[in-house]
């Protein structure tokens, strides 16, 4: 009888664990939700790698927009899933996952080979694919956070492929941005009387020690403070675990394996050569001019890529046309945080449908 009870208990535990697993990581075939004229998940082979892409459009006659997402490692489609944007209304949007991450994850990826040049090369190959598929001579390109490092360098060297560059949360000089954010957040906690958080910040002497700076930017303190203060991914996301991690495990547009690989790719990307390049990138010195129009989309409360630096770079950069759009009340993902304002902006830009 005792043995039977033990077996029953084990069975119950297994069932409970299985139920919890299904709740946290629900089964799915990975089909995209309906609602767009074009809603497609596909792969493009580039130099032996399978680059994952998601295409969304309400009208495939619209101009094409290639999105270079943040991270590297967090698929931009994750933001689109959690904060549906108006981009598919105005563009045929291509969300792609960088080599070695997300839908493009490959456990055999060599981090030393994940260079800036390789990533830019992938962007150009995807651009050619999109131009050929949708019959465009040129397309639009958008960068977000880390993706602005890739997109800006791409348009600076290959402007002939693009109509205009949409810069959301432009990375300009990330070292300066981190110092500004550190001072801002420490001051906020001091004003709030949170001596515990002030002490934690004081443990990182980032202005005088390169080692302390490196430890700080990869610490949980930075991420925790940014989201708690509403200056991180979005103004209403107060924790990256509950705001991104757990929701990502339930997005049925990804299969369970794809959801797991999303975070495997994120972890792996920290060692990618391109990740280090982006940290050292200084747009003021490297890209003082581009040959196509550039439109900046900046969140008022963005401290991941400080808005004040974005405005400073906007004032400096030379371009045939440039505009700066400030989203009041938004943080690091303004286009996704405020769809109404995004509609107003995109309609004011008179986007060309044919890419000519």
FENQUI-V821263 format. One record per backbone hydrogen bond with DSSP energy under -0.5 kcal/mol. NH is the residue of the N-H (numbers start at 0). CO is the residue of the C=O. E is the energy in kcal/mol with one decimal. If there is no record, write none. Layout:
BEGIN
{{NH:CO:E} {NH:CO:E}}
END
This chain:
BEGIN
{{4:0:-2.2} {5:1:-2.0} {6:2:-2.2} {7:3:-2.2} {8:4:-2.5} {9:5:-2.6} {10:6:-2.4} {11:7:-2.4} {12:8:-2.4} {13:9:-2.6} {14:10:-2.5} {15:11:-2.8} {16:12:-2.8} {17:13:-2.4} {18:14:-2.6} {19:15:-2.6} {20:16:-2.5} {21:17:-2.2} {22:18:-1.9} {23:19:-2.8} {24:20:-3.2} {29:251:-0.6} {34:35:-0.5} {36:56:-0.9} {37:56:-2.6} {39:54:-2.4} {41:52:-2.6} {43:50:-2.2} {45:43:-0.5} {45:48:-2.8} {48:45:-2.1} {50:43:-2.6} {50:48:-0.8} {51:49:-0.7} {52:41:-3.1} {53:94:-3.1} {54:39:-3.1} {55:92:-2.2} {56:37:-2.1} {57:87:-2.4} {61:58:-2.2} {62:89:-0.6} {64:91:-2.6} {65:139:-2.4} {66:64:-0.6} {66:93:-2.6} {67:65:-0.6} {67:141:-3.5} {68:66:-0.8} {71:69:-0.6} {72:69:-0.6} {74:72:-0.8} {77:74:-1.4} {78:74:-0.6} {78:75:-0.6} {79:75:-1.8} {80:76:-2.3} {81:77:-2.0} {82:78:-3.4} {88:85:-1.4} {89:85:-0.8} {89:86:-1.1} {90:86:-2.4} {91:62:-2.5} {92:55:-3.1} {92:90:-0.8} {93:64:-2.9} {94:53:-3.1} {94:92:-0.6} {95:66:-0.9} {95:93:-0.6} {96:51:-2.5} {99:103:-1.5} {100:97:-2.3} {103:100:-2.6} {104:101:-1.7} {108:105:-2.1} {110:108:-0.7} {112:109:-1.6} {113:110:-0.9} {114:112:-1.9} {118:114:-2.2} {119:115:-2.6} {120:116:-2.4} {121:117:-2.2} {122:118:-2.0} {123:119:-2.2} {124:120:-1.9} {125:121:-2.5} {126:122:-2.4} {127:123:-2.2} {128:124:-2.0} {129:125:-2.5} {130:126:-2.6} {131:127:-2.4} {132:128:-2.6} {133:129:-2.4} {134:130:-0.7} {135:130:-1.9} {136:353:-0.8} {138:160:-2.2} {139:63:-3.1} {140:163:-1.8} {141:65:-2.9} {142:165:-2.3} {143:67:-1.9} {144:167:-1.8} {146:143:-2.5} {147:144:-2.0} {148:144:-0.7} {148:145:-1.2} {149:145:-1.1} {150:146:-3.1} {151:147:-2.4} {152:148:-1.4} {153:149:-1.8} {154:150:-2.7} {155:151:-2.0} {156:152:-1.2} {157:153:-2.2} {160:157:-1.4} {161:158:-1.8} {162:138:-2.4} {164:292:-2.5} {165:140:-2.8} {166:164:-0.7} {166:294:-3.0} {167:142:-2.6} {167:165:-0.8} {168:166:-0.6} {168:296:-2.0} {170:144:-0.6} {171:169:-0.7} {173:280:-0.8} {176:172:-2.3} {177:173:-2.4} {178:174:-1.7} {179:175:-2.4} {180:176:-2.6} {181:177:-2.5} {182:178:-2.2} {183:179:-2.3} {184:180:-2.9} {185:181:-2.5} {186:182:-2.2} {187:183:-2.2} {188:184:-2.3} {189:185:-2.0} {190:186:-2.5} {191:187:-1.9} {192:189:-0.9} {193:188:-2.6} {194:192:-1.4} {197:193:-1.9} {198:194:-2.4} {199:195:-1.8} {200:196:-2.1} {201:197:-2.3} {202:198:-0.9} {202:199:-0.5} {203:200:-1.9} {204:202:-0.7} {205:203:-1.8} {207:204:-1.1} {208:204:-1.1} {212:208:-2.1} {213:209:-2.4} {214:210:-2.2} {215:211:-2.3} {216:212:-2.4} {217:213:-1.0} {218:215:-1.8} {221:215:-0.5} {222:218:-1.1} {223:219:-3.0} {224:220:-2.8} {225:221:-2.2} {226:222:-2.1} {227:223:-2.3} {228:224:-2.0} {229:226:-0.9} {230:225:-2.8} {231:225:-0.7} {231:233:-0.5} {236:233:-1.1} {237:235:-0.9} {242:238:-2.3} {243:239:-1.8} {244:239:-2.2} {245:240:-2.8} {247:243:-2.2} {248:244:-1.1} {248:245:-0.7} {249:246:-1.5} {250:247:-0.7} {251:249:-0.8} {253:250:-1.6} {258:254:-2.4} {259:255:-2.0} {260:256:-2.7} {261:257:-1.7} {262:258:-1.0} {263:259:-1.7} {264:260:-3.0} {265:261:-1.7} {266:262:-2.1} {267:263:-2.3} {268:264:-2.3} {269:265:-0.6} {269:266:-0.8} {270:267:-1.8} {271:268:-1.5} {272:110:-1.9} {273:113:-2.5} {274:271:-0.7} {275:271:-1.2} {276:272:-2.0} {277:273:-2.1} {278:274:-1.4} {279:275:-1.3} {280:276:-0.8} {282:171:-3.4} {283:171:-0.6} {284:281:-0.6} {285:281:-2.7} {286:282:-2.2} {289:317:-2.2} {292:162:-0.7} {293:320:-2.3} {294:164:-2.7} {295:322:-3.1} {296:166:-3.0} {297:295:-0.5} {297:324:-2.8} {299:326:-2.7} {300:329:-3.3} {301:298:-1.6} {302:230:-1.9} {306:301:-1.5} {308:305:-0.7} {309:305:-1.7} {310:306:-2.5} {311:307:-1.9} {312:308:-2.6} {313:309:-2.5} {314:310:-2.4} {315:311:-1.2} {316:312:-2.9} {317:287:-2.6} {318:316:-0.5} {322:293:-1.5} {324:295:-2.8} {324:322:-0.5} {325:323:-0.6} {326:297:-3.2} {326:324:-0.5} {327:325:-0.8} {329:326:-1.5} {331:231:-1.9} {335:332:-1.1} {336:332:-1.6} {337:333:-2.1} {341:337:-1.8} {342:338:-2.5} {343:339:-1.9} {344:340:-2.3} {345:341:-2.8} {346:342:-2.4} {347:343:-1.4} {348:344:-1.1} {349:346:-0.8} {350:345:-0.6}}
END
